[in-house]
């Protein structure tokens, strides 16, 4: 539809009738999102642009959020045992941007770019593994003395600055062997060199799990912008020492320096009890991610929206959960203002969410349960101004 046959349509798309969940606001609010040339042109009064667009997407009864960003995924399908299809856990699940968390290293990143990044309708970004192998040779990527090659890692990042957003290192006993803290120090040397070369903060995403090394020793090496994923696991040696009410002191110091704590649900890395203790101690997740892969997509993870619902069930507000999967995630990968918000000029990525009412049982990675009064589920998704309908499409 257009204003007249003689005038061009002022907007390519208007998403109207829904409640906008703006991560910068405390509550959902009314408004329609107008899109032109793949970017948000304006947020206008409800109903004011219905007749001045090429396409109208009816969002009545739905929540309209910035496009969801999953900061920790494994989508190197075909070359790693854990890899799952990007679009199945991306656009089909209401997620417009996936960041693969170290499935590829410097040896395999070119192939990852050709087969996954270039062939996915979902936007795919990457944390490059500090190990040259990534996960292509299994999950002991740091077992050998030749697994880390500084120069090749730096060169790969500088050759792919739009896609690679940071470095991933797994710092838990099952991965490291006798390497101790050296892989993290190696990752920090890489990110320091990239930051100096590019002039932007270039973070490390650190996987934490069973000690050694001790969580406190890992945290002491991190700086502002670095990310601790799996921060709320329930394994020994985690955020809370056994029977202690207070978190390890290094955690509060790290948060004070601007280190970010990420959920990273995974098969064994999110515990309701740990999250509840963290919230009681004043520690809230900066970002919510899934660590979704082939072996946990059917449960316990399921999807990013299900993971968001789990955080709502233990005390986060809706706007907090949306912020943790949109603007905060975009900030973490150096794309604040480009992705993750509803401001004019941002990329027109949007996720339309339905709230299915009724008691919903939710399960964490330890098999413990909580109940929510409703479940967040994707209804439709817009990626760079193009509508992609999910299984509950409304357009």
Secondary structure, DSSP 8 states (H G I E B T S, - for coil): --S-SSS--SEEEEEESSEEE-TTSSS-EE-EEEEETTEEEEEE-TTTTTTSEEEEEE-TTSEEEE-EEEEEE---BTTBTT---HHHHTGGGTEEEEEEESS--TTTHHHHIIIIITT-SSEEEEEEESSTTTTTT-S-TT-STTS--HHHHHHHHHHTTTTEEEEEEEESHHHHTT-TTHHHHHHHHHHHHHHHHHSS--EEEEEE-SSSS-HHHHHTT--TT-EEETTT--STTSSB-TT-SSB-HHHHHHHHHT-EEB---TTT---HHHHHHHHHTT---SB----B-TTTTTTT---HHHHHHHHHHTT--HHHHHHHTTHHHHHHTT-BTTBSS-STTSB--EEEEEEEEEEEEEE-TTS-EEEEEEEEEEEEEEETTEEEE-TT---
